[in-house]
């Protein structure tokens, strides 16, 4: 004797569920890729902010100036050079090969201050001994860079370091959101 009304799913119900899951995946996967690219851009900008904050802190603690040199492009790189003798700490650096490895398809643009000196008082000077800062934008190296947005690392002449969204690859102004 055959029972009617058994438990389980019909073939049509399973096909509907699979179709709905495929639609969700088709929408979610491109959004996930955009999110990953934006995360790389923000992470690179944050790393430069962290390294600049280290340079400022070291200059104040040691009583010696620290020079920060940033090379823009793809790949980006920066060096931090304390002027103190016998530095006992590991000095943060970002080589071009390390940047490429950590932040694929990410590019940086030095808007101002490719080389600055941070004094023991925390002030920031350009090479001509004028008070100034540095502004570096980070973005995607692909053809649709504006799709992913830009992030700015900004070091003011007074030594304040911040990280924020900005409107373009040559902007040195934070977007208010």
C-alpha positions as CSV (number, residue, x, y, z in Angstrom):
1,X,0.0,0.0,0.0
2,X,1.3,3.4,-1.0
3,X,1.1,6.3,1.4
4,X,0.1,9.7,0.2
5,X,1.5,13.0,1.6
6,X,5.0,11.8,2.5
7,X,7.6,14.2,3.8
8,X,10.4,15.7,1.7
9,X,10.9,18.2,-1.2
10,X,9.6,17.8,-4.7
11,X,11.9,18.2,-7.6
12,X,10.2,21.6,-8.5
13,X,10.8,22.9,-5.0
14,X,14.5,22.0,-5.2
15,X,14.9,23.6,-8.6
16,X,13.3,26.8,-7.3
17,X,15.6,26.9,-4.3
18,X,18.7,26.3,-6.5
19,X,17.5,29.1,-8.9
20,X,17.1,31.6,-6.0
21,X,20.6,30.7,-4.7
22,X,22.1,31.2,-8.1
23,X,20.5,34.6,-8.4
24,X,21.8,35.6,-4.9
25,X,25.3,34.4,-5.8
26,X,25.3,36.3,-9.1
27,X,24.5,39.5,-7.2
28,X,26.8,38.9,-4.2
29,X,30.0,37.8,-5.9
30,X,30.7,41.1,-7.8
31,X,29.9,43.1,-4.7
32,X,32.3,40.9,-2.7
33,X,35.1,41.6,-5.3
34,X,34.4,45.4,-5.0
35,X,34.6,45.1,-1.2
36,X,37.9,43.3,-1.4
37,X,39.4,45.9,-3.7
38,X,38.2,48.7,-1.4
39,X,39.6,46.8,1.6
40,X,43.1,46.7,-0.1
41,X,43.0,50.4,-0.8
42,X,42.0,51.3,2.7
43,X,44.5,48.9,4.2
44,X,47.4,50.4,2.2
45,X,46.4,53.9,3.3
46,X,46.1,52.8,6.9
47,X,49.6,51.2,6.8
48,X,51.2,54.5,5.6
49,X,49.3,56.3,8.3
50,X,50.5,53.9,10.9
51,X,54.1,54.2,9.7
52,X,54.0,58.0,9.7
53,X,52.6,57.9,13.2
54,X,55.5,55.7,14.2
55,X,58.0,58.2,12.6
56,X,56.5,61.1,14.5
57,X,56.5,59.2,17.8
58,X,60.1,58.1,17.3
59,X,61.2,61.7,16.5
60,X,59.6,63.0,19.7
61,X,60.9,60.2,21.9
62,X,64.4,60.1,20.6
63,X,64.9,63.8,20.2
64,X,66.2,63.3,16.6
65,X,64.5,64.1,13.3
66,X,63.0,61.3,11.2
67,X,62.9,61.6,7.4
68,X,60.0,60.0,5.5
69,X,60.3,59.4,1.7
70,X,57.4,58.2,-0.4
71,X,57.6,57.0,-3.9
72,X,54.2,57.0,-5.7
73,X,53.0,54.9,-8.5
74,X,52.4,51.2,-9.0
75,X,54.0,49.9,-7.0
76,X,54.2,52.4,-4.2
77,X,57.0,52.4,-1.5
78,X,58.2,54.4,1.4
79,X,61.3,54.6,3.6
80,X,61.6,56.0,7.1
81,X,65.1,57.1,8.2
82,X,65.7,58.1,11.8
83,X,68.6,60.5,12.1
84,X,69.5,59.0,15.5
85,X,72.6,56.9,15.8
86,X,72.2,53.2,16.7
87,X,68.5,52.8,16.4
88,X,67.5,49.8,18.5
89,X,64.0,49.3,17.1
90,X,62.8,47.9,13.8
91,X,62.1,50.8,11.6
92,X,58.9,50.4,9.5
93,X,59.4,50.4,5.7
94,X,57.4,49.4,2.7
95,X,59.4,48.2,-0.3
96,X,57.9,48.1,-3.8
97,X,57.9,44.3,-3.9
98,X,56.2,44.1,-0.4
99,X,53.6,46.6,-1.5
100,X,52.8,44.7,-4.7
101,X,52.5,41.5,-2.7
102,X,50.3,42.9,0.1
103,X,48.1,45.2,-1.9
104,X,47.7,43.8,-5.5
105,X,46.4,46.3,-8.1
106,X,46.7,49.2,-5.7
107,X,48.4,52.4,-6.7
108,X,49.4,55.5,-4.7
109,X,49.8,59.1,-5.8
110,X,52.0,61.5,-3.9
111,X,50.0,64.7,-4.1
112,X,52.4,66.7,-1.8
113,X,55.4,66.0,0.3
114,X,57.3,63.1,-1.3
115,X,60.1,63.7,1.3
116,X,59.4,65.3,4.6
117,X,61.3,65.6,7.9
118,X,59.6,65.2,11.2
119,X,61.3,67.1,14.0
120,X,61.5,66.2,17.7
121,X,58.8,68.7,18.4
122,X,56.5,66.9,16.0
123,X,56.5,69.6,13.2
124,X,56.8,68.5,9.6
125,X,59.1,70.2,7.1
126,X,59.7,69.9,3.4
127,X,63.3,69.6,2.1
128,X,63.4,73.4,1.7
129,X,62.9,73.9,5.5
130,X,59.4,75.1,5.0
131,X,56.6,73.8,7.2
132,X,54.4,71.5,5.2
133,X,53.0,68.0,5.2
134,X,52.3,65.1,2.9
135,X,49.2,64.0,1.1
136,X,49.1,60.5,-0.5
137,X,46.1,59.0,-2.2
138,X,45.5,55.3,-2.8
139,X,43.3,53.8,-5.4
140,X,42.9,50.9,-7.8
141,X,45.3,50.4,-10.7
142,X,42.6,49.1,-13.0
143,X,40.7,50.9,-15.8
144,X,37.7,51.7,-13.6
145,X,39.6,53.1,-10.6
146,X,36.9,55.6,-9.7
147,X,34.4,52.8,-9.1
148,X,36.3,51.7,-6.0
149,X,37.0,55.1,-4.5
150,X,40.1,56.7,-3.2
151,X,41.7,56.9,0.2
152,X,43.9,59.7,1.5
153,X,46.7,59.6,4.1
154,X,47.3,63.2,5.2
155,X,50.2,64.4,7.4
156,X,49.8,68.0,8.4
157,X,52.6,70.5,9.1
158,X,51.8,70.2,12.8
159,X,52.3,66.4,12.7
160,X,48.7,65.3,12.7
161,X,48.1,62.1,10.7
162,X,44.7,61.1,9.4
163,X,43.2,58.7,6.9
164,X,40.0,59.4,5.1
165,X,38.0,59.0,1.9
166,X,38.7,61.5,-0.8
167,X,37.2,62.5,-4.2
168,X,40.0,61.7,-6.6
169,X,43.6,60.5,-7.1
170,X,45.0,64.1,-6.9
171,X,42.8,65.4,-4.0
172,X,44.2,66.3,-0.7
173,X,40.8,67.0,1.0
174,X,38.8,64.5,3.0
175,X,35.2,63.8,1.9
176,X,32.6,64.4,4.6
177,X,30.3,61.5,4.7
